[in-house]
Amino acid sequence: MVDSSFDRFSVLVNGESQICRSGTLLPAFIESLGLNLRLIAIEYNGEILPRQLWATTHLHPHDRLEIVTIVGGG
């Protein structure tokens, strides 16, 4: 039997620990949190991450994400 716990790690999302699988790309992780990619902005390890880099950004142990949701209203 293979221990899959080595395949998982935690990342900090808006101050809360979340479990992530090794090799996960940022968009897949964000969608797994139930968020709409079109309606958010992401700070990745203290820097605003340009949207064009999201698809190639792999998450790593101890990464820190701050996710801001865009809300419309009137």
N, CA, C and O atoms as a CHARMM CRD file, in Angstrom:
* protein
*
  296
    1    1 MET  N      0.83700  -1.18300   0.00000 PROA 1      0.00000
    2    1 MET  CA     0.00000   0.00000   0.00000 PROA 1      0.00000
    3    1 MET  C      0.88300   1.24900   0.00000 PROA 1      0.00000
    4    1 MET  O      1.86900   1.30300   0.73500 PROA 1      0.00000
    5    2 VAL  N      0.55000   2.23200  -0.79800 PROA 2      0.00000
    6    2 VAL  CA     1.32100   3.45400  -0.92400 PROA 2      0.00000
    7    2 VAL  C      0.74700   4.51500   0.00200 PROA 2      0.00000
    8    2 VAL  O     -0.46600   4.71800   0.04700 PROA 2      0.00000
    9    3 ASP  N      1.62300   5.19300   0.74200 PROA 3      0.00000
   10    3 ASP  CA     1.18800   6.27200   1.63400 PROA 3      0.00000
   11    3 ASP  C      1.05600   7.54600   0.81900 PROA 3      0.00000
   12    3 ASP  O      2.05700   8.12000   0.39300 PROA 3      0.00000
   13    4 SER  N     -0.18200   7.99300   0.60000 PROA 4      0.00000
   14    4 SER  CA    -0.42100   9.17400  -0.22700 PROA 4      0.00000
   15    4 SER  C     -0.27200  10.47700   0.55500 PROA 4      0.00000
   16    4 SER  O     -0.44200  11.55300  -0.01800 PROA 4      0.00000
   17    5 SER  N      0.04300  10.40800   1.85700 PROA 5      0.00000
   18    5 SER  CA     0.18600  11.63400   2.63500 PROA 5      0.00000
   19    5 SER  C      1.38400  12.45300   2.15800 PROA 5      0.00000
   20    5 SER  O      1.42700  13.66500   2.36600 PROA 5      0.00000
   21    6 PHE  N      2.36100  11.79400   1.51600 PROA 6      0.00000
   22    6 PHE  CA     3.50700  12.52300   0.98200 PROA 6      0.00000
   23    6 PHE  C      3.13000  13.29400  -0.27100 PROA 6      0.00000
   24    6 PHE  O      3.87500  14.16200  -0.72500 PROA 6      0.00000
   25    7 ASP  N      1.97400  12.97300  -0.82300 PROA 7      0.00000
   26    7 ASP  CA     1.48500  13.60500  -2.04600 PROA 7      0.00000
   27    7 ASP  C      0.68600  14.87000  -1.72600 PROA 7      0.00000
   28    7 ASP  O      0.20900  15.54900  -2.63500 PROA 7      0.00000
   29    8 ARG  N      0.54100  15.18400  -0.44900 PROA 8      0.00000
   30    8 ARG  CA    -0.28100  16.32300  -0.02600 PROA 8      0.00000
   31    8 ARG  C      0.53000  17.26300   0.85400 PROA 8      0.00000
   32    8 ARG  O      1.47300  16.85700   1.53400 PROA 8      0.00000
   33    9 PHE  N      0.13800  18.51600   0.81900 PROA 9      0.00000
   34    9 PHE  CA     0.78500  19.52100   1.66300 PROA 9      0.00000
   35    9 PHE  C     -0.21400  20.63100   1.92300 PROA 9      0.00000
   36    9 PHE  O     -1.30000  20.65200   1.34400 PROA 9      0.00000
   37   10 SER  N      0.15800  21.55100   2.79600 PROA 10     0.00000
   38   10 SER  CA    -0.76300  22.64200   3.09800 PROA 10     0.00000
   39   10 SER  C     -0.27600  23.95100   2.50300 PROA 10     0.00000
   40   10 SER  O      0.92300  24.21000   2.40300 PROA 10     0.00000
   41   11 VAL  N     -1.24100  24.76100   2.11500 PROA 11     0.00000
   42   11 VAL  CA    -1.00200  26.13600   1.68900 PROA 11     0.00000
   43   11 VAL  C     -1.90500  27.01600   2.54800 PROA 11     0.00000
   44   11 VAL  O     -2.93800  26.56500   3.04300 PROA 11     0.00000
   45   12 LEU  N     -1.51400  28.25000   2.71600 PROA 12     0.00000
   46   12 LEU  CA    -2.30000  29.18000   3.51200 PROA 12     0.00000
   47   12 LEU  C     -3.14900  30.03100   2.57400 PROA 12     0.00000
   48   12 LEU  O     -2.61900  30.72900   1.71000 PROA 12     0.00000
   49   13 VAL  N     -4.46700  29.96900   2.74600 PROA 13     0.00000
   50   13 VAL  CA    -5.39800  30.71300   1.90400 PROA 13     0.00000
   51   13 VAL  C     -6.18500  31.66500   2.79100 PROA 13     0.00000
   52   13 VAL  O     -6.97700  31.23800   3.63100 PROA 13     0.00000
   53   14 ASN  N     -5.95800  32.96300   2.59500 PROA 14     0.00000
   54   14 ASN  CA    -6.62500  33.98500   3.41700 PROA 14     0.00000
   55   14 ASN  C     -6.50400  33.66500   4.90600 PROA 14     0.00000
   56   14 ASN  O     -7.45600  33.81800   5.67100 PROA 14     0.00000
   57   15 GLY  N     -5.30900  33.21800   5.29600 PROA 15     0.00000
   58   15 GLY  CA    -5.02800  32.94900   6.70400 PROA 15     0.00000
   59   15 GLY  C     -5.43500  31.58600   7.21500 PROA 15     0.00000
   60   15 GLY  O     -5.21900  31.28100   8.38800 PROA 15     0.00000
   61   16 GLU  N     -6.02800  30.74800   6.35400 PROA 16     0.00000
   62   16 GLU  CA    -6.47000  29.41600   6.77600 PROA 16     0.00000
   63   16 GLU  C     -5.73000  28.34500   5.99400 PROA 16     0.00000
   64   16 GLU  O     -5.53300  28.46600   4.78500 PROA 16     0.00000
   65   17 SER  N     -5.32400  27.30100   6.69100 PROA 17     0.00000
   66   17 SER  CA    -4.61500  26.19600   6.06100 PROA 17     0.00000
   67   17 SER  C     -5.56700  25.36800   5.19700 PROA 17     0.00000
   68   17 SER  O     -6.66600  25.01500   5.62700 PROA 17     0.00000
   69   18 GLN  N     -5.13000  25.06600   3.97900 PROA 18     0.00000
   70   18 GLN  CA    -5.89200  24.22000   3.05100 PROA 18     0.00000
   71   18 GLN  C     -4.96100  23.12500   2.53500 PROA 18     0.00000
   72   18 GLN  O     -3.77000  23.36200   2.33300 PROA 18     0.00000
   73   19 ILE  N     -5.49300  21.94800   2.32600 PROA 19     0.00000
   74   19 ILE  CA    -4.70100  20.83000   1.81600 PROA 19     0.00000
   75   19 ILE  C     -4.68400  20.87600   0.29000 PROA 19     0.00000
   76   19 ILE  O     -5.69800  21.14100  -0.35500 PROA 19     0.00000
   77   20 CYS  N     -3.51000  20.61000  -0.26100 PROA 20     0.00000
   78   20 CYS  CA    -3.31300  20.65200  -1.71100 PROA 20     0.00000
   79   20 CYS  C     -2.52500  19.41100  -2.12100 PROA 20     0.00000
   80   20 CYS  O     -1.70100  18.91500  -1.35200 PROA 20     0.00000
   81   21 ARG  N     -2.77200  18.91900  -3.30800 PROA 21     0.00000
   82   21 ARG  CA    -2.03300  17.77200  -3.83400 PROA 21     0.00000
   83   21 ARG  C     -0.81900  18.25900  -4.61400 PROA 21     0.00000
   84   21 ARG  O     -0.85400  19.31200  -5.25100 PROA 21     0.00000
   85   22 SER  N      0.22600  17.49800  -4.55600 PROA 22     0.00000
   86   22 SER  CA     1.43500  17.79300  -5.31200 PROA 22     0.00000
   87   22 SER  C      1.11200  17.90400  -6.79500 PROA 22     0.00000
   88   22 SER  O      0.33800  17.10600  -7.32300 PROA 22     0.00000
   89   23 GLY  N      1.69800  18.88300  -7.46800 PROA 23     0.00000
   90   23 GLY  CA     1.49300  19.06300  -8.89900 PROA 23     0.00000
   91   23 GLY  C      0.25500  19.85500  -9.27200 PROA 23     0.00000
   92   23 GLY  O     -0.03900  20.00900 -10.45700 PROA 23     0.00000
   93   24 THR  N     -0.48000  20.36300  -8.28400 PROA 24     0.00000
   94   24 THR  CA    -1.71100  21.10000  -8.55900 PROA 24     0.00000
   95   24 THR  C     -1.40900  22.47700  -9.13300 PROA 24     0.00000
   96   24 THR  O     -0.58500  23.22200  -8.60200 PROA 24     0.00000
   97   25 LEU  N     -2.08800  22.79700 -10.22100 PROA 25     0.00000
   98   25 LEU  CA    -1.99300  24.13200 -10.80100 PROA 25     0.00000
   99   25 LEU  C     -2.96400  25.06600 -10.08600 PROA 25     0.00000
  100   25 LEU  O     -4.01500  24.63700  -9.60800 PROA 25     0.00000
  101   26 LEU  N     -2.60800  26.32300 -10.02100 PROA 26     0.00000
  102   26 LEU  CA    -3.40000  27.31400  -9.29900 PROA 26     0.00000
  103   26 LEU  C     -4.87400  27.33400  -9.70200 PROA 26     0.00000
  104   26 LEU  O     -5.73100  27.30900  -8.81900 PROA 26     0.00000
  105   27 PRO  N     -5.21300  27.37700 -11.00500 PROA 27     0.00000
  106   27 PRO  CA    -6.64800  27.42900 -11.35700 PROA 27     0.00000
  107   27 PRO  C     -7.45300  26.23400 -10.82800 PROA 27     0.00000
  108   27 PRO  O     -8.58200  26.40500 -10.37000 PROA 27     0.00000
  109   28 ALA  N     -6.88600  25.04700 -10.88800 PROA 28     0.00000
  110   28 ALA  CA    -7.59900  23.86300 -10.39000 PROA 28     0.00000
  111   28 ALA  C     -7.82200  23.96300  -8.88400 PROA 28     0.00000
  112   28 ALA  O     -8.88600  23.59900  -8.38300 PROA 28     0.00000
  113   29 PHE  N     -6.81900  24.45500  -8.17000 PROA 29     0.00000
  114   29 PHE  CA    -6.95800  24.60500  -6.72600 PROA 29     0.00000
  115   29 PHE  C     -8.02900  25.63700  -6.38400 PROA 29     0.00000
  116   29 PHE  O     -8.85500  25.40900  -5.50000 PROA 29     0.00000
  117   30 ILE  N     -8.01500  26.75800  -7.07600 PROA 30     0.00000
  118   30 ILE  CA    -9.00200  27.81600  -6.83500 PROA 30     0.00000
  119   30 ILE  C    -10.41600  27.29700  -7.09700 PROA 30     0.00000
  120   30 ILE  O    -11.33200  27.55100  -6.31500 PROA 30     0.00000
  121   31 GLU  N    -10.58500  26.57400  -8.19400 PROA 31     0.00000
  122   31 GLU  CA   -11.90400  26.00400  -8.49800 PROA 31     0.00000
  123   31 GLU  C    -12.32200  24.98200  -7.44600 PROA 31     0.00000
  124   31 GLU  O    -13.50700  24.87100  -7.13200 PROA 31     0.00000
  125   32 SER  N    -11.35500  24.22600  -6.89100 PROA 32     0.00000
  126   32 SER  CA   -11.68800  23.24500  -5.85200 PROA 32     0.00000
  127   32 SER  C    -12.19900  23.92800  -4.58500 PROA 32     0.00000
  128   32 SER  O    -12.87300  23.30300  -3.76600 PROA 32     0.00000
  129   33 LEU  N    -11.87900  25.20800  -4.42900 PROA 33     0.00000
  130   33 LEU  CA   -12.39000  25.98300  -3.29100 PROA 33     0.00000
  131   33 LEU  C    -13.77500  26.55500  -3.57600 PROA 33     0.00000
  132   33 LEU  O    -14.38000  27.19200  -2.71300 PROA 33     0.00000
  133   34 GLY  N    -14.27500  26.32400  -4.79400 PROA 34     0.00000
  134   34 GLY  CA   -15.60800  26.80000  -5.15800 PROA 34     0.00000
  135   34 GLY  C    -15.63800  28.24800  -5.62400 PROA 34     0.00000
  136   34 GLY  O    -16.69600  28.87700  -5.62200 PROA 34     0.00000
  137   35 LEU  N    -14.49000  28.78200  -6.02100 PROA 35     0.00000
  138   35 LEU  CA   -14.42000  30.17600  -6.45000 PROA 35     0.00000
  139   35 LEU  C    -14.43600  30.28500  -7.96600 PROA 35     0.00000
  140   35 LEU  O    -13.94800  29.39900  -8.66600 PROA 35     0.00000
  141   36 ASN  N    -14.99600  31.36600  -8.46200 PROA 36     0.00000
  142   36 ASN  CA   -15.05800  31.64300  -9.89100 PROA 36     0.00000
  143   36 ASN  C    -13.79400  32.39000 -10.29200 PROA 36     0.00000
  144   36 ASN  O    -13.53800  33.48800  -9.79900 PROA 36     0.00000
  145   37 LEU  N    -13.00900  31.80500 -11.17900 PROA 37     0.00000
  146   37 LEU  CA   -11.73600  32.39500 -11.58900 PROA 37     0.00000
  147   37 LEU  C    -11.88500  33.78800 -12.20400 PROA 37     0.00000
  148   37 LEU  O    -10.96700  34.60400 -12.12600 PROA 37     0.00000
  149   38 ARG  N    -13.02400  34.05400 -12.80400 PROA 38     0.00000
  150   38 ARG  CA   -13.22100  35.35400 -13.45500 PROA 38     0.00000
  151   38 ARG  C    -13.49800  36.47600 -12.47200 PROA 38     0.00000
  152   38 ARG  O    -13.42100  37.65200 -12.82700 PROA 38     0.00000
  153   39 LEU  N    -13.82300  36.11300 -11.22600 PROA 39     0.00000
  154   39 LEU  CA   -14.25600  37.12300 -10.26100 PROA 39     0.00000
  155   39 LEU  C    -13.30400  37.30600  -9.08500 PROA 39     0.00000
  156   39 LEU  O    -13.71500  37.77100  -8.02200 PROA 39     0.00000
  157   40 ILE  N    -12.02300  36.94300  -9.26700 PROA 40     0.00000
  158   40 ILE  CA   -11.08100  37.05800  -8.15900 PROA 40     0.00000
  159   40 ILE  C     -9.77200  37.69700  -8.60600 PROA 40     0.00000
  160   40 ILE  O     -9.45000  37.75400  -9.79300 PROA 40     0.00000
  161   41 ALA  N     -9.03500  38.17200  -7.61500 PROA 41     0.00000
  162   41 ALA  CA    -7.64200  38.59500  -7.78300 PROA 41     0.00000
  163   41 ALA  C     -6.84000  37.79000  -6.76500 PROA 41     0.00000
  164   41 ALA  O     -7.34300  37.45600  -5.69200 PROA 41     0.00000
  165   42 ILE  N     -5.57400  37.47900  -7.11200 PROA 42     0.00000
  166   42 ILE  CA    -4.77200  36.61500  -6.25100 PROA 42     0.00000
  167   42 ILE  C     -3.42700  37.25900  -5.92900 PROA 42     0.00000
  168   42 ILE  O     -2.70900  37.72500  -6.81400 PROA 42     0.00000
  169   43 GLU  N     -3.11300  37.26900  -4.64900 PROA 43     0.00000
  170   43 GLU  CA    -1.76800  37.60300  -4.19200 PROA 43     0.00000
  171   43 GLU  C     -1.10200  36.27400  -3.85300 PROA 43     0.00000
  172   43 GLU  O     -1.62000  35.49300  -3.05600 PROA 43     0.00000
  173   44 TYR  N      0.03900  36.03200  -4.46000 PROA 44     0.00000
  174   44 TYR  CA     0.75900  34.75900  -4.30900 PROA 44     0.00000
  175   44 TYR  C      2.09400  35.03100  -3.62600 PROA 44     0.00000
  176   44 TYR  O      2.97600  35.66400  -4.20600 PROA 44     0.00000
  177   45 ASN  N      2.23800  34.55300  -2.39900 PROA 45     0.00000
  178   45 ASN  CA     3.45700  34.76300  -1.61400 PROA 45     0.00000
  179   45 ASN  C      3.85300  36.23100  -1.55200 PROA 45     0.00000
  180   45 ASN  O      5.02500  36.57500  -1.70900 PROA 45     0.00000
  181   46 GLY  N      2.87200  37.08800  -1.32400 PROA 46     0.00000
  182   46 GLY  CA     3.13100  38.50000  -1.10000 PROA 46     0.00000
  183   46 GLY  C      3.15900  39.37700  -2.34000 PROA 46     0.00000
  184   46 GLY  O      3.37600  40.58400  -2.23200 PROA 46     0.00000
  185   47 GLU  N      2.94300  38.79300  -3.52100 PROA 47     0.00000
  186   47 GLU  CA     2.96300  39.55600  -4.77600 PROA 47     0.00000
  187   47 GLU  C      1.67700  39.31300  -5.54700 PROA 47     0.00000
  188   47 GLU  O      1.18800  38.18500  -5.60800 PROA 47     0.00000
  189   48 ILE  N      1.12400  40.37800  -6.14200 PROA 48     0.00000
  190   48 ILE  CA    -0.03700  40.18900  -7.02200 PROA 48     0.00000
  191   48 ILE  C      0.40900  39.33000  -8.19500 PROA 48     0.00000
  192   48 ILE  O      1.40100  39.63900  -8.85600 PROA 48     0.00000
  193   49 LEU  N     -0.31700  38.26000  -8.45100 PROA 49     0.00000
  194   49 LEU  CA     0.03100  37.35000  -9.53700 PROA 49     0.00000
  195   49 LEU  C     -0.77900  37.70300 -10.78100 PROA 49     0.00000
  196   49 LEU  O     -2.00600  37.60000 -10.76900 PROA 49     0.00000
  197   50 PRO  N     -0.10500  38.11900 -11.85600 PROA 50     0.00000
  198   50 PRO  CA    -0.83700  38.44300 -13.08700 PROA 50     0.00000
  199   50 PRO  C     -1.63400  37.24000 -13.58900 PROA 50     0.00000
  200   50 PRO  O     -1.15900  36.10500 -13.56100 PROA 50     0.00000
  201   51 ARG  N     -2.83100  37.50800 -14.03800 PROA 51     0.00000
  202   51 ARG  CA    -3.74500  36.45400 -14.49300 PROA 51     0.00000
  203   51 ARG  C     -3.11000  35.54600 -15.55600 PROA 51     0.00000
  204   51 ARG  O     -3.38900  34.34700 -15.57900 PROA 51     0.00000
  205   52 GLN  N     -2.27000  36.09000 -16.42700 PROA 52     0.00000
  206   52 GLN  CA    -1.68700  35.28300 -17.49300 PROA 52     0.00000
  207   52 GLN  C     -0.70500  34.23100 -16.95500 PROA 52     0.00000
  208   52 GLN  O     -0.32000  33.32200 -17.69000 PROA 52     0.00000
  209   53 LEU  N     -0.30000  34.34000 -15.69500 PROA 53     0.00000
  210   53 LEU  CA     0.60400  33.35100 -15.09900 PROA 53     0.00000
  211   53 LEU  C     -0.11800  32.26200 -14.31300 PROA 53     0.00000
  212   53 LEU  O      0.49500  31.26700 -13.92600 PROA 53     0.00000
  213   54 TRP  N     -1.38900  32.43900 -14.08100 PROA 54     0.00000
  214   54 TRP  CA    -2.13100  31.47200 -13.26900 PROA 54     0.00000
  215   54 TRP  C     -2.04100  30.06100 -13.81500 PROA 54     0.00000
  216   54 TRP  O     -1.79500  29.12500 -13.05500 PROA 54     0.00000
  217   55 ALA  N     -2.23400  29.88600 -15.10700 PROA 55     0.00000
  218   55 ALA  CA    -2.31200  28.55200 -15.71500 PROA 55     0.00000
  219   55 ALA  C     -1.00000  27.77600 -15.62500 PROA 55     0.00000
  220   55 ALA  O     -0.99900  26.55600 -15.79000 PROA 55     0.00000
  221   56 THR  N      0.10100  28.44800 -15.37000 PROA 56     0.00000
  222   56 THR  CA     1.39700  27.76800 -15.29600 PROA 56     0.00000
  223   56 THR  C      1.98100  27.78100 -13.88100 PROA 56     0.00000
  224   56 THR  O      3.12300  27.36900 -13.67400 PROA 56     0.00000
  225   57 THR  N      1.20300  28.25100 -12.91700 PROA 57     0.00000
  226   57 THR  CA     1.68100  28.33200 -11.53300 PROA 57     0.00000
  227   57 THR  C      1.29700  27.07900 -10.76200 PROA 57     0.00000
  228   57 THR  O      0.11900  26.82000 -10.51700 PROA 57     0.00000
  229   58 HSD  N      2.31600  26.30200 -10.38100 PROA 58     0.00000
  230   58 HSD  CA     2.11700  25.12900  -9.52800 PROA 58     0.00000
  231   58 HSD  C      2.22000  25.55900  -8.07600 PROA 58     0.00000
  232   58 HSD  O      3.05500  26.39300  -7.72700 PROA 58     0.00000
  233   59 LEU  N      1.37700  24.99400  -7.23800 PROA 59     0.00000
  234   59 LEU  CA     1.43400  25.29700  -5.81400 PROA 59     0.00000
  235   59 LEU  C      2.50000  24.43300  -5.14300 PROA 59     0.00000
  236   59 LEU  O      2.75100  23.29700  -5.54700 PROA 59     0.00000
  237   60 HSD  N      3.11600  24.99900  -4.11200 PROA 60     0.00000
  238   60 HSD  CA     4.18900  24.33500  -3.37600 PROA 60     0.00000
  239   60 HSD  C      3.89600  24.40100  -1.87900 PROA 60     0.00000
  240   60 HSD  O      3.12000  25.24500  -1.42900 PROA 60     0.00000
  241   61 PRO  N      4.52200  23.50200  -1.10500 PROA 61     0.00000
  242   61 PRO  CA     4.30400  23.54500   0.34200 PROA 61     0.00000
  243   61 PRO  C      4.58400  24.93700   0.91700 PROA 61     0.00000
  244   61 PRO  O      5.56900  25.58700   0.56700 PROA 61     0.00000
  245   62 HSD  N      3.71600  25.36000   1.78400 PROA 62     0.00000
  246   62 HSD  CA     3.83400  26.61900   2.52500 PROA 62     0.00000
  247   62 HSD  C      3.60100  27.87700   1.68300 PROA 62     0.00000
  248   62 HSD  O      3.89100  28.98200   2.14100 PROA 62     0.00000
  249   63 ASP  N      3.08100  27.72700   0.45600 PROA 63     0.00000
  250   63 ASP  CA     2.69900  28.91200  -0.31900 PROA 63     0.00000
  251   63 ASP  C      1.61000  29.65300   0.44500 PROA 63     0.00000
  252   63 ASP  O      0.84900  29.05800   1.20700 PROA 63     0.00000
  253   64 ARG  N      1.55000  30.97400   0.22400 PROA 64     0.00000
  254   64 ARG  CA     0.53600  31.81400   0.85000 PROA 64     0.00000
  255   64 ARG  C     -0.26800  32.50400  -0.23800 PROA 64     0.00000
  256   64 ARG  O      0.29000  33.18500  -1.09900 PROA 64     0.00000
  257   65 LEU  N     -1.58500  32.32300  -0.19500 PROA 65     0.00000
  258   65 LEU  CA    -2.48200  32.96700  -1.14500 PROA 65     0.00000
  259   65 LEU  C     -3.42700  33.89500  -0.39500 PROA 65     0.00000
  260   65 LEU  O     -3.98300  33.53500   0.64200 PROA 65     0.00000
  261   66 GLU  N     -3.59700  35.08700  -0.93300 PROA 66     0.00000
  262   66 GLU  CA    -4.65100  35.98600  -0.48500 PROA 66     0.00000
  263   66 GLU  C     -5.55500  36.14900  -1.68700 PROA 66     0.00000
  264   66 GLU  O     -5.11400  36.60300  -2.74200 PROA 66     0.00000
  265   67 ILE  N     -6.81200  35.78200  -1.53600 PROA 67     0.00000
  266   67 ILE  CA    -7.76100  35.81400  -2.63700 PROA 67     0.00000
  267   67 ILE  C     -8.83900  36.84000  -2.33200 PROA 67     0.00000
  268   67 ILE  O     -9.48300  36.80000  -1.28300 PROA 67     0.00000
  269   68 VAL  N     -9.01900  37.75000  -3.26000 PROA 68     0.00000
  270   68 VAL  CA   -10.02500  38.79300  -3.11300 PROA 68     0.00000
  271   68 VAL  C    -11.09400  38.54800  -4.16600 PROA 68     0.00000
  272   68 VAL  O    -10.79100  38.40700  -5.35100 PROA 68     0.00000
  273   69 THR  N    -12.33100  38.49900  -3.73300 PROA 69     0.00000
  274   69 THR  CA   -13.47000  38.30200  -4.63000 PROA 69     0.00000
  275   69 THR  C    -14.03900  39.64900  -5.03500 PROA 69     0.00000
  276   69 THR  O    -14.26200  40.52300  -4.19800 PROA 69     0.00000
  277   70 ILE  N    -14.26600  39.80000  -6.31500 PROA 70     0.00000
  278   70 ILE  CA   -14.86000  41.03000  -6.85400 PROA 70     0.00000
  279   70 ILE  C    -16.37100  40.92300  -6.69800 PROA 70     0.00000
  280   70 ILE  O    -16.99000  39.95400  -7.13800 PROA 70     0.00000
  281   71 VAL  N    -16.94400  41.92200  -6.07300 PROA 71     0.00000
  282   71 VAL  CA   -18.39600  41.93700  -5.83900 PROA 71     0.00000
  283   71 VAL  C    -18.98600  43.16400  -6.52500 PROA 71     0.00000
  284   71 VAL  O    -18.52200  44.28700  -6.32700 PROA 71     0.00000
  285   72 GLY  N    -20.00700  42.93200  -7.33000 PROA 72     0.00000
  286   72 GLY  CA   -20.68500  44.04500  -7.98700 PROA 72     0.00000
  287   72 GLY  C    -21.93700  44.45200  -7.21900 PROA 72     0.00000
  288   72 GLY  O    -22.47700  43.68200  -6.42500 PROA 72     0.00000
  289   73 GLY  N    -22.36400  45.61600  -7.46100 PROA 73     0.00000
  290   73 GLY  CA   -23.57900  46.06400  -6.78100 PROA 73     0.00000
  291   73 GLY  C    -23.94900  47.46700  -7.25000 PROA 73     0.00000
  292   73 GLY  O    -23.24300  48.07400  -8.05600 PROA 73     0.00000
  293   74 GLY  N    -25.01000  47.94400  -6.75800 PROA 74     0.00000
  294   74 GLY  CA   -25.39000  49.26900  -7.20800 PROA 74     0.00000
  295   74 GLY  C    -26.27700  50.01000  -6.27300 PROA 74     0.00000
  296   74 GLY  O    -26.66000  51.14500  -6.55500 PROA 74     0.00000
